[in-house]
Amino acid sequence: MRLVLVGPPGAGKGTQAERMAARLDVPHISTGDLFRANLKEETPLGVEAKRYMDAGDLVPDEVTVAMVRERLTEPDAAKGFILDGFPRTAPQAESLAGLLEEQGLQLDAVVEFVVPDEVVVARLMGRGRSDDTEDVIIRRQQVYRDDTAPLLAFYADRLIRVDAVGTVEEITERVFDALPTP
C-alpha cells in the first residue's frame, strides 16, 4: 500500500505512521528523517540542502523531490510506503505523481488527520519544546492550512479524512477502517 499522511503539526502523523508501517509491513518515510540522513551522510543532496539551510533559505522542491525519489527506489519501498511530511504542496504532489507514474504506480490513498486547533495547541504545548509557544503553534497551523488547501484539492479523488482525536489505538483503528482494501 502506498499512502501519504497529511495533517497539521501535532495531529499525530508520526505516531500513526509508525503504527501503520508496522501493521502494513512497509517503510515509514519521513522527510525530516530523509533530510537528517542526507545531511549526516553528507550525500550530494545533503550537501546541496545544507547550502540552502545555512543561508536560511528553504530547500527547493527539486532537492526534496530528489531525496524522496532516491528513497522510493530502495528495496523495502517496492511493496509500498507511508510518506509523512511529503508532499506539502500541490507542486510537490505533482512531482510525486510523476515519480510514481515512471514506475507504473499510484497512491492508494491520502489520509488527512483532522484535529481541532485547540487540541493541536494543547498537544504541542504539552511537549515542552522551547519553540512550541502558543503564538508559534497558531502561526504554524495557519501556514499548514494555507499551504495544504491546494494539496487536499489535488488529492480530492483519494482523500480519506480521519478524526484524529482520541486514543492512539482508536485513531489507528479509524485509519484502517477507512483505508481501501488491497
N, C-alpha and C positions, 0 to 999 in steps of 0.2 A: 504494500500500500504506500502511495506517495501523497503526503499531506503537508500543508502549510498551516501553521498556527499564527493567528493574529489576535491582538488584544492590547489594551493599554499596559504600561508598566505597572506591575503589581497584580495583574489579572491571574497569575498562576501558570503562565505558559510553560516556563521551565520545569516546574514541578510536574505538570501534566505530561509534558513531552517525555520526561524520563520514564514515567509510568507506562505511557503508551508505547514507547520504543521497546521496553522490556516485553510487554504483552504481545506486540506485533513482530518482535524479533527483527527490528530494523534500526538503523542508527538515528540518534537524535543529533541533528546538525544545527548548532547554534552559531550565528555569525560572530558573536563575541568570542566564542572558543576558536573559530577559524582565524580571526584576527590575531588573538593571543598566540596561537600555534605558529602562524606565519611570521610573526614578529620575533618570537623566541628562537625559531629555527633559522631566522634571517634568510628566508627564501627570497627569490627575486620579487615576488608580490609583496612580501612582508617589508622588504627594504623600500619598495615604492610607496606602500601605505604609510610607513613611518615618516617619509619625507613630508607628506601632507599633514600628518598628525603633529609633527614637530613644528610645522609652520602655523598650527592652529586652524587648519582647513579641514573640511570634510573630505573623507576619502572618496574619490569619484566612483560612480556606479561601475564603470568598466573594471576597476580593480576588484571591487567586491564581487562582481559577477564572475570574474576570472577565478577568484578563490573558490566560489561555490561550484563552478564548472569542474575544477580540479577535484574537489571533494566528492562530487557526484560520480566521478569516474572510478573511485576506489571500489574494490570488490564488494565490500559489505553493503554498499548502496545499490547494488544491482537488483536486489529484490524489493527495494523500497527505501523510504526515508521519511523523517519528520523534520521539516525546516522550521526553525524558531528564530525570528528576527530578520528573516528574508523571505520574500521581498517586503519592503516597507512602502514602496511607491509603485504607481502604475507602470512607469518605465522599467523598473526592476522586474515587475511581473511579466512584462512583455519579453524581457531578456530571458527569464526563466522558461517561459513558454517556448522560446526559440531553442534553448539548450535541450529541453525535453523532446521537442519535435525532431531535433537532429538524431535522437536515439529511438525515435518511433514511440515515445512515451507521452503521457499527460498526467496531470494531477488527478487524484481520485476525489479529493475534497479539500476545502479551505475551512478550517474551524475557527470561528470567531468566539473568543471568550468575552462574554458580556457581563460587565460588573459596574454597578453604580459608582459615580465619582467618590462619594463619601466612604464607600467600602475600600476603594483603592487607596485613598488618603490614609485611612486608619491602618491598613496593612503596611503601607510603606513607612509611615511614621513609626510603626512598631518594630521596624528593622533596626532602627537606631543608627543609621548611617548619617554622617555629617552633611552629605549633600541632599538628604531627604527632608528638607524643610517643607512646610505646607505650601508656601508660595512656589517653590521649585516643582513640587509634585503637581500642583494645579496647572502650571505652565506646561509641563510635560504631557499632561492629559490633553491640553488644547492642541499642542503640536501633533500629538497622536491623531486626534480627530481630524485636524486639517489635512495631514499627510495621508491618512488611511481611508478617508471617504472615497477618493477615486479608486483606491485599491479594491475596496469592497464592491464598488460598482463593476470593476473589471472582472471580478470573480463571482458575479451575481448568479451565474448558472451552476456553480458548485459550492456555494457558500452554505455552511451549516452554523447556525447561531446556537451557542450553548450558554445557559445560565451558569456563571462561574462563582456563584455564592453558595456556600455550604461546606461540608467537609471535603477533604481531598478525595476520599473514596466516592462520595456522592457525585462529585463533578466528573471523575473518571468514568463512572457508570453512565452518566448522561452523554458523555462524548461517544462511548462505544455503542450506546443505544441509537445514536443519531448517525453514525458512520454508515456509508453504503456497504453492503455485504460483498465481499470479493467474488 
